[in-house]
Amino acid sequence: MTDLPRKAAVRTARLAALPLGYAGRSAVGLGRRIGGASAEAVMSEVQQRTAEQLFRTLGELKGGAMKFGQAMSIFEAALPEEMAAPYREQLTRLQDSAPPIPTITIREILARELGPEWKTQLTSFDPVPAAAASIGQVHKGIWADASLGAGGREVAVKVQYPGAGQALRSDLRQLSRVARTLGPLVPGLDLKPLLAELIDRTEEELDYELEAEAQRTFAAAFRDDPEIVVPDVVAATPHVLITEWLDSPASLAQVIRDGSQEERDHYGRLLVRFLFSSPARTGMLHADPHPGNFRLVPNADGTPGKLGVLDYGAVARLPDGNLPRTLGALLRIASMDDYEQMVDEFRAEGFIKERIRIDGDQLRSYLGPFLEPAMVETFHFNRAWMQEQFKRINDPKGDAFGTMLRLNLPPSYLLIHRTLSGGIGVLSQLGARVPYRQILTESLPGFAD
């Protein structure tokens, strides 16, 4: 690991180049405008070339940038196909090509974390990773368990990459600097506390013991659930997490690629039900709705079955043990089309800063279409709908664009926003038809009363 400082410097240089590259392309765009090119044509070219650089950069990085790329992946359904296609290719590389930790290093980590006699507990260990992520990789093994006899228990062994914490913190610091350059473009958004919240939550993801505590809570809450499966935790240290092995042939990514409409609707409904029902059952919100974290557990006859849920490093620990009642109340007010009251409630919750002026019609123009899934009995999420919303809020000539720039995201809503918007991104990729309103009525405090 002696080359860590050099690798960190390369990562920093590449990330730092992103806003500079955007600025340079914008200057060229200005020159083309002077030369007679239309604003729309210039902006389209600048955005596409910037996106291509971003995709290439994220495809070469790990740590914080990889996590940033994974978070972005759930919104690729919103991008025009000419931009989404190369992004999907880069993201596939990003997810699948993480270089494995050398076997000797893995064994050294296990000995350090589990003790010198670790082989008496972990009686079998496959040195070939079963999966790779931004800060660690997963191996299949057998854990000694007297109650199960000589066969033991099949387990997933997640081992954190050496130096992952240092690399992740370095990447996040640089991403914070990049994000600060966007501050003047979004006058309603207070970036400083938002970035501080993001960094704090990412620190939690580095602590596997904290993740184990969250997963144990989820596993207990969903132990007898007929539709959701959460593997139990077997053992945990700060850098190694051992859980029961989930026997699953594929993730939601496969359904996105080639699933039937029945599978899309079924697993889409289970995803929404899990996200909204878990806060009341656990006091937490699973805040990483990435397709790879949701596994298919088909019935014996091959029909769509249970949804397995992995990765509890990113969870929102909710102050009142449930989603904010205000969130449900806001949706209820919107369903009555009372956007003047919505403005008052948004201001009270910190979504509109003190000196920012937004009226009900402006808020409706921005927010209304996003809330459509909660206003009908069954909503068909799809890429066309997501792309329409993306185009609408990014049209500088439209009312929604100006309103978006004046809205703030309170830090306490960071992971909630990430989860709900990310979940909608996954549902749009799935093309799922979901009884969204019914699930909100059953699970979201303040929505039905």
Helices and strands as residue ranges (DSSP letters): H 4-34, H 39-60, H 63-73, G 76-78, H 81-96, H 103-114, H 118-121, E 122-125, E 131-132, E 136-143, G 146-151, E 153-160, H 164-180, G 183-185, H 191-205, H 208-221, E 228-229, E 233-236, E 240-244, E 250-251, H 252-258, H 261-282, E 284-286, G 291-293, E 294-297, E 306-309, E 315-317, H 325-335, H 339-349, H 360-367, G 368-374, E 379-380, H 383-393, H 399-406, G 411-413, H 414-430, E 433-434, H 436-443
